[in-house]
Each structure stands twice: as structure tokens, then as C-alpha cells.
Amino acid sequence: MSLVLPRLGSVAGLVLALSSSLAAAPPVTAASKPRLAAVGLTPAERQALQWSVGIAAQQLRRAECLKAFAEFQLDDGSTPLQRLEATGLTAEAFLATLEWESGATSGRCAPGALLATVRNGRRVTVCPGFAKIVASQPAFGATLVIHEQLHALGLGENPPTSTYITTRVYHRCR
């Protein structure tokens, strides 16, 4: 699944609409920075991902954020929250199991995509443009990371749309 920014389409509009409310992201300190399993990222991509994953980890500690994991139904009738519970991991610990790769070498980034993964996959591709978005809106990067975590837990797209998933994560996890 890819999170795509069509030429100022619906996700781009969401980014712009949320930018002022997301500007006050919680600080990510050296102590709170999670270790990343990341391959081939540029320094800017690595920094953007570090910020985004750190903020996402903080958000995932809140019960309200976890409600986003219960809002969606998987093909088998379960929810991402049930799938997460079956792993025996917390949402924050599951996030730490994801692997990150550069979109420059993977070929998995659709035009305009910011992050991409496949359903039930734990490898997330960091696409061109992600670092630029996160530089101006770090908390939005966290929303995108949690969006991809839902795909790693089995959530597909279309339906629900990428924009709908992102909006629900933003509202639950901000």
C-alpha cells in the first residue's frame, strides 16, 4: 500500500489542513529515539524517520490511539488490534519490528508516494518526499508511520481509502 500525494489531491489537502495543528509535535529526545532497522536511507530520510517513529511510539502508548487499530476490519473479519494482540506485542513494540528501506532502490514507490508497504509485510519503503514533509510537519510523519503499521497488521486499501485511514489515525493519535 502506498500513501500517495496526488497533485494537491485529497491527501495533500489533508497535509495542508493538518499542518498548523500538527506543528506542536512532542519532542523526541535522544533517550526516546528508537533504534531503526533501516537500509539505504539518506541522512535526511533517516532523521525524518527517526523523528516520525519516535513520535509514533509516544502516540501508541495512549489508549485513544489504539482505538484506530479497532476501527478497521480485515478480510478475515478481525481487526488490526486483534491481530496485534495475537502477536503478544504492544503497538510500540510491534512498530519496532518494522524494517525500513530506501525507495530509491526498492522500486516500490508509486509517483507521489511517501511510504509504502504490502499488506502483512514488515518492510516499509521510505519514498522520495517523505523527508521534506516531515521536516515541516514531524507529527504528520508519525501519522503516516502508524498508517503503514496498520498495513503491516493486515489492513488493505480501497476500501478503505488511504486518505480515510490517514484521517482516522490522525484523529485518534494526535
C-alpha positions in Angstrom: 0.0 0.0 0.0 1.3 3.5 -0.8 0.4 6.8 0.7 0.4 9.0 -2.4 0.2 12.7 -2.7 -1.6 13.3 -5.9 -1.1 16.8 -7.3 -2.6 18.6 -4.3 -5.2 15.9 -4.1 -7.0 14.7 -1.0 -4.0 13.5 1.0 -2.1 16.7 0.1 -5.1 18.7 1.2 -5.1 16.7 4.5 -1.4 17.5 4.9 -2.1 21.2 4.5 -5.2 21.2 6.6 -3.4 19.4 9.5 -0.1 21.3 9.3 -1.0 24.0 11.8 -2.4 21.6 14.4 0.5 19.2 14.0 3.3 21.7 14.3 3.4 21.2 18.1 4.7 17.7 18.0 6.0 16.2 21.2 9.8 16.5 21.4 11.8 13.3 20.6 14.8 13.2 22.9 17.9 11.1 22.4 16.5 8.8 25.1 13.2 8.3 23.3 14.7 7.7 19.8 14.0 4.1 18.9 16.6 2.0 17.0 15.7 1.6 13.4 16.4 -1.3 11.1 16.9 0.8 8.1 18.7 0.1 4.8 20.0 2.6 2.2 18.3 5.8 3.6 19.8 9.2 3.1 20.8 11.1 6.2 17.7 13.3 5.7 15.4 10.3 5.3 16.9 8.6 8.4 16.4 11.7 10.5 12.8 12.2 9.3 12.1 8.5 10.0 13.7 8.7 13.4 11.5 11.7 14.4 8.4 10.1 12.9 8.9 6.7 14.6 9.8 8.4 17.9 6.6 10.5 17.9 4.5 7.5 16.7 5.9 5.4 19.6 4.8 8.0 22.1 1.4 8.2 20.5 1.0 4.4 20.5 1.3 4.4 24.3 -2.1 6.2 24.5 -5.3 4.1 24.6 -7.1 6.6 22.4 -4.5 6.0 19.6 -5.1 2.2 19.8 -8.7 2.8 19.0 -7.7 3.4 15.4 -6.5 -0.2 15.4 -10.0 -1.4 16.3 -11.8 0.8 13.7 -10.9 -1.2 10.7 -11.9 -4.7 9.7 -9.5 -7.1 8.0 -10.5 -9.5 5.2 -10.9 -12.3 7.8 -13.3 -10.3 9.9 -10.8 -9.5 12.6 -9.3 -6.0 13.3 -5.7 -4.8 13.3 -6.0 -4.6 17.1 -6.9 -8.3 17.3 -4.0 -9.1 15.0 -1.7 -7.0 17.1 -2.9 -8.7 20.3 -2.2 -12.1 18.7 1.4 -11.2 18.3 1.8 -10.7 22.1 3.4 -7.3 21.4 2.4 -3.8 22.3 1.8 -1.4 19.4 5.0 0.3 20.3 6.9 -3.0 20.3 5.4 -4.1 17.0 6.4 -0.8 15.5 10.0 -1.6 16.5 9.8 -4.8 14.4 9.2 -2.9 11.2 12.2 -2.7 8.8 12.7 0.4 6.6 14.3 0.7 3.2 15.0 3.4 0.7 12.6 3.9 -2.1 15.5 4.8 -4.3 16.5 1.2 -4.6 13.3 -0.8 -3.9 11.2 0.3 -6.9 8.1 0.1 -4.6 7.2 3.8 -4.6 4.4 4.9 -6.8 4.7 8.5 -8.1 3.9 10.8 -5.2 4.1 8.1 -2.6 5.6 9.0 0.8 5.7 5.5 2.4 4.8 2.1 1.0 4.4 -1.4 2.3 2.4 -4.5 1.4 -0.4 -6.0 3.5 1.1 -8.2 6.3 4.6 -7.1 5.3 7.0 -5.7 7.8 9.3 -3.9 5.4 8.3 -0.3 4.8 9.7 1.7 1.9 10.6 5.4 2.5 9.8 7.2 -0.7 11.1 10.5 -2.0 9.3 13.4 -0.5 8.9 11.8 3.0 11.8 13.7 4.5 10.6 17.0 3.1 7.1 16.6 4.5 8.4 15.5 7.9 10.9 18.4 8.0 8.0 20.8 8.1 5.4 18.6 9.9 7.1 15.9 12.1 3.9 14.8 13.7 2.3 14.1 10.3 5.2 11.7 9.7 4.1 9.8 12.8 0.6 9.6 11.4 2.0 8.1 8.2 4.1 5.6 10.1 1.1 4.4 12.1 -0.9 4.2 8.8 1.8 1.8 7.4 1.8 -0.1 10.7 -1.9 -0.9 10.1 -1.0 -2.3 6.7 1.7 -4.4 8.3 -1.0 -5.8 10.6 -3.1 -6.8 7.5 -5.2 -3.8 6.6 -5.7 -3.3 2.9 -6.7 -0.3 0.9 -9.6 0.7 -1.4 -11.6 0.2 0.7 -10.8 2.0 2.9 -9.0 4.7 1.0 -5.6 5.8 2.0 -6.9 9.3 2.9 -9.6 7.8 5.2 -7.0 5.6 7.0 -4.7 8.6 7.5 -7.5 10.8 8.7 -8.7 8.2 11.3 -5.1 7.7 12.6 -4.6 11.5 12.8 -7.9 12.0 14.8 -7.2 9.1 17.2 -3.4 9.6 17.7 -2.7 13.3 17.7 
